[in-house]
């Protein structure tokens, strides 16, 4: 990668991270008037499906209908959207958006022990230290009485951790069992369509359905903007992985976390105790240590290739 290419791709990475980070405070605004998760999730999936359908048509992607494809889309719809977003929308209504941004960044630290159990990763002392750093960050958030703005918020931390746990499992599921031959755009399209089909009757039956045919205020505009931004940055992330490689693109997680805290300060006026800033530092350090280095990724790939029959 030339210096000019590095500068260009770094700018794209920062832009994607800033966009992704903005979705946390926008979601906080969206749930501020009491909208329930499943109604919002349905429309988020519809917007995602429409966006991915447009990309698929523009790039000539098909969509094979096979049993492995259906299973992969079902798992990703449930574990990648419906379950984590149901928990996340509930939690963010009671927690600062900046704290949610910190907790979401725990995904790689939760994914590492899962990958060890599945035989997808090898033990590394450095990555174990990263796991412990992330755990220390969470403990700093929940143990000192002066960490969160209100101690009553502590009860919502476990619910906020459901999302990163689901995303960690989702990543390991894809690494272990694949996506039925689909690429990232195809699988997100399929999962969005299937997820919307699941979410709609449940939202209607539970009284959580949200009709778009109403006067739009700040919550409705914030939710629409968040859904569109999420679809756009996901497409951009897939493009960046193809152009600059997965190791480079993975660094977006740092930008997402920092920008999520930044946008929460700017858009919501949140203010944090020193404990939260310390937790942010520990979690970012943990993410840095847990992520595999490029040479480790190549070595593991070579080892897998050498052991193949």
C-alpha positions in Angstrom: 0.0 0.0 0.0 1.5 3.3 -1.1 1.5 6.4 1.2 -1.2 8.0 -0.9 -3.4 4.8 -0.7 -2.8 4.6 3.0 -3.9 8.2 3.6 -7.0 7.6 1.4 -8.1 4.4 3.1 -7.4 5.8 6.5 -9.7 8.7 5.7 -12.4 6.3 4.7 -11.9 4.2 7.8 -12.2 7.3 10.0 -15.4 8.4 8.2 -16.9 5.0 8.6 -16.1 4.9 12.3 -17.4 8.4 12.9 -20.7 7.4 11.1 -21.0 4.1 13.1 -20.3 5.9 16.3 -23.0 8.4 15.7 -25.7 5.6 15.6 -25.4 5.2 19.4 -26.6 8.7 20.4 -29.1 8.7 17.6 -30.6 5.5 19.0 -30.7 7.1 22.4 -32.8 9.9 20.9 -35.0 7.4 19.0 -36.0 5.6 22.2 -36.4 8.7 24.3 -40.2 8.8 23.9 -40.8 5.1 24.8 -40.7 3.3 21.5 -40.4 -0.4 22.1 -37.6 -2.5 20.5 -39.4 -4.8 18.1 -41.2 -2.0 16.2 -38.0 -0.2 15.7 -36.1 -3.4 14.8 -38.7 -4.2 12.1 -38.2 -0.9 10.3 -34.4 -1.1 10.8 -34.5 -4.4 9.0 -36.7 -3.1 6.2 -34.4 -0.2 5.6 -31.4 -2.5 5.6 -33.0 -4.9 3.2 -33.9 -2.1 0.8 -30.4 -0.7 0.9 -28.8 -4.2 0.4 -31.2 -4.9 -2.4 -30.1 -1.7 -4.2 -26.4 -2.7 -3.8 -27.2 -6.2 -5.0 -29.0 -5.0 -8.1 -26.2 -2.5 -8.9 -23.5 -5.1 -8.6 -25.4 -8.0 -10.2 -25.4 -10.2 -7.1 -27.9 -13.1 -7.1 -29.3 -14.8 -4.1 -29.2 -18.6 -4.1 -32.0 -20.3 -2.1 -30.5 -23.3 -0.3 -30.9 -24.8 3.1 -27.4 -23.6 4.3 -28.2 -20.1 3.1 -31.5 -20.1 5.0 -29.9 -21.4 8.2 -27.1 -18.8 8.0 -29.5 -15.9 7.4 -31.8 -17.1 10.2 -28.9 -17.3 12.7 -27.6 -13.9 11.7 -31.1 -12.3 11.8 -31.7 -13.6 15.3 -28.2 -13.3 16.8 -27.0 -10.4 14.8 -30.0 -8.1 15.0 -33.2 -9.2 16.7 -31.8 -10.4 20.1 -29.0 -7.9 20.5 -31.0 -4.9 19.3 -33.9 -5.9 21.6 -31.6 -5.8 24.5 -29.6 -2.8 23.3 -32.7 -0.6 22.7 -33.9 -1.4 26.2 -30.5 -0.7 27.8 -29.7 2.5 26.0 -33.0 4.0 27.2 -31.5 3.9 30.8 -27.8 4.1 30.2 -25.6 7.0 28.7 -24.9 6.4 25.0 -21.2 6.9 25.7 -21.3 4.0 28.1 -23.1 1.8 25.5 -20.4 2.7 23.0 -17.7 1.4 25.5 -19.6 -1.8 26.2 -20.2 -2.6 22.5 -16.5 -2.5 21.9 -16.1 -5.6 24.1 -17.0 -7.8 21.1 -13.5 -9.0 20.3 -12.8 -9.7 24.0 -15.9 -11.8 24.3 -15.2 -13.5 20.9 -11.7 -14.6 21.9 -12.7 -17.2 24.6 -15.5 -18.4 22.4 -13.0 -18.9 19.6 -10.7 -20.9 21.9 -13.6 -23.2 22.8 -14.4 -23.8 19.2 -10.8 -24.4 18.2 -10.7 -21.3 16.0 -7.9 -19.5 17.8 -4.8 -20.4 19.7 -4.0 -19.3 23.2 -1.9 -16.2 23.5 -0.7 -14.6 26.7 -0.9 -11.1 25.0 -4.6 -11.7 24.1 -5.3 -13.0 27.6 -4.0 -9.7 29.0 -6.3 -7.9 26.6 -9.2 -9.9 27.9 -8.3 -9.0 31.5 -8.0 -5.4 30.5 -11.5 -5.4 29.1 -12.8 -7.1 32.2 -11.1 -4.4 34.4 -12.7 -1.7 32.3 -16.2 -3.2 32.9 -15.5 -3.6 36.6 -14.4 0.1 36.8 -17.8 1.0 35.2 -19.9 -1.0 37.7 -18.0 -1.2 41.0 -17.3 2.4 42.1 -20.4 4.2 43.3 -19.3 7.4 41.5 -18.8 5.8 38.1 -22.3 5.9 36.6 -24.5 9.1 36.8 -27.0 7.1 38.9 -26.5 3.8 40.7 -29.9 2.6 39.4 -28.3 2.4 36.0 -26.1 -0.5 37.2 -29.1 -2.9 36.8 -29.0 -2.3 33.0 -25.4 -3.2 32.5 -26.0 -7.0 32.1 -28.7 -6.2 29.5 -26.3 -4.0 27.7 -23.7 -6.8 27.5 -26.2 -9.1 25.7 -25.4 -7.2 22.4 -21.6 -7.7 22.4 -22.0 -11.3 23.5 -24.4 -11.9 20.5 -22.1 -10.2 18.1 -19.1 -12.2 19.4 -21.1 -15.5 18.9 -22.2 -14.3 15.4 -18.6 -13.8 14.3 -17.5 -17.2 15.6 -20.5 -18.8 14.0 -19.6 -17.4 10.6 -16.0 -18.3 11.1 -16.9 -21.9 12.0 -19.9 -22.7 9.9 -19.8 -20.1 7.2 -22.6 -18.3 5.4 -23.7 -20.8 2.9 -21.5 -19.3 0.2 -23.0 -15.8 0.5 -20.8 -12.7 0.6 -21.4 -10.0 3.2 -23.9 -8.0 1.2 -25.9 -11.0 0.3 -26.1 -12.4 3.8 -27.1 -9.0 5.2 -29.9 -8.8 2.6 -31.1 -12.3 3.4 -30.9 -11.8 7.1 -32.7 -8.4 6.9 -35.6 -9.9 4.9 -35.9 -12.9 7.1 -35.6 -10.9 10.3 -38.3 -8.5 9.1 -40.6 -11.4 8.4 -40.0 -12.6 12.0 -40.2 -9.2 13.7 -43.4 -7.9 12.1 -45.9 -10.4 13.5 -44.2 -10.3 16.9 -44.2 -6.5 16.9 -47.9 -6.4 15.9 -48.9 -9.1 18.4 -47.1 -7.4 21.3 -48.3 -3.9 20.5 -44.8 -2.7 19.7 -45.4 -1.9 16.0 -44.5 1.6 15.1 -46.4 3.2 12.2 -44.4 5.5 10.0 -47.5 7.3 8.9 -47.4 9.9 11.7 -45.9 13.3 12.3 -42.1 12.9 12.5 -40.3 14.5 15.4 -36.7 14.2 16.6 -37.0 10.5 17.7 -38.4 9.4 14.3 -35.8 11.4 12.3 -33.0 10.1 14.6 -34.0 6.5 14.1 -34.3 6.9 10.3 -30.9 8.5 10.2 -29.4 5.8 12.4 -30.7 3.0 10.1 -29.6 4.7 6.9 -26.1 5.4 8.4 -25.8 1.9 9.6 -26.6 0.5 6.1 -24.3 2.9 4.4 -21.3 2.4 6.6 -21.7 -1.4 6.5 -21.5 -1.3 2.7 -18.5 1.0 3.1 -16.9 -1.4 5.5 -17.3 -4.4 3.2 -15.7 -2.3 0.4 -12.8 -1.3 2.7 -12.2 -4.9 3.6 -12.0 -5.8 -0.1 -9.6 -2.9 -0.9 -7.4 -2.6 2.2 -7.7 -6.0 3.9 -9.6 -7.2 7.0 -6.7 -6.5 9.4 -6.6 -2.8 8.3 -10.4 -2.5 8.3 -10.7 -4.0 11.8 -9.1 -0.9 13.2 -12.4 0.9 12.7 -13.5 -0.5 16.1 -11.2 2.1 17.8 -12.8 4.9 15.8 -16.3 3.6 16.5 -15.8 3.6 20.3 -14.1 6.9 20.5 -16.5 8.6 18.2 -19.5 7.1 20.0 -18.3 8.8 23.2 -17.6 12.0 21.2 -21.0 12.2 19.5 -22.7 11.5 22.8 -20.9 14.5 24.3 -21.8 16.7 21.4 -25.3 15.6 20.6 -26.6 14.6 24.0 -24.4 16.8 26.3 -23.4 13.7 28.3 -20.6 14.2 30.8 -18.6 11.3 32.3 -16.8 10.7 35.6 -13.0 9.9 35.6 -14.0 6.2 36.1 -15.7 6.1 32.8 -12.7 7.6 31.0 -10.5 5.1 32.7 -12.8 2.3 31.6 -12.6 3.6 28.0 -8.8 3.5 28.1 -8.7 0.0 29.5 -11.3 -1.3 27.0 -9.4 0.3 24.0 -6.1 -1.2 25.3 -7.9 -4.6 25.6 -9.2 -4.4 22.0 -5.6 -3.6 20.8 -4.2 -6.6 22.6 -6.9 -9.1 21.7 -7.0 -8.4 18.0 -4.6 -10.7 16.1 -1.5 -9.1 14.6 -1.1 -9.3 10.8 1.8 -11.8 11.1 -0.3 -14.0 13.5 -3.1 -14.0 11.0 -0.8 -15.1 8.2 0.9 -17.7 10.4 -2.5 -19.2 11.4 -3.6 -19.2 7.8 -0.4 -21.0 6.8 -0.8 -23.5 9.6 -4.3 -24.3 8.6 -3.3 -24.7 4.9 -0.4 -27.0 5.9 -2.6 -29.2 8.0 -5.3 -29.5 5.3 -5.5 -33.0 3.6 
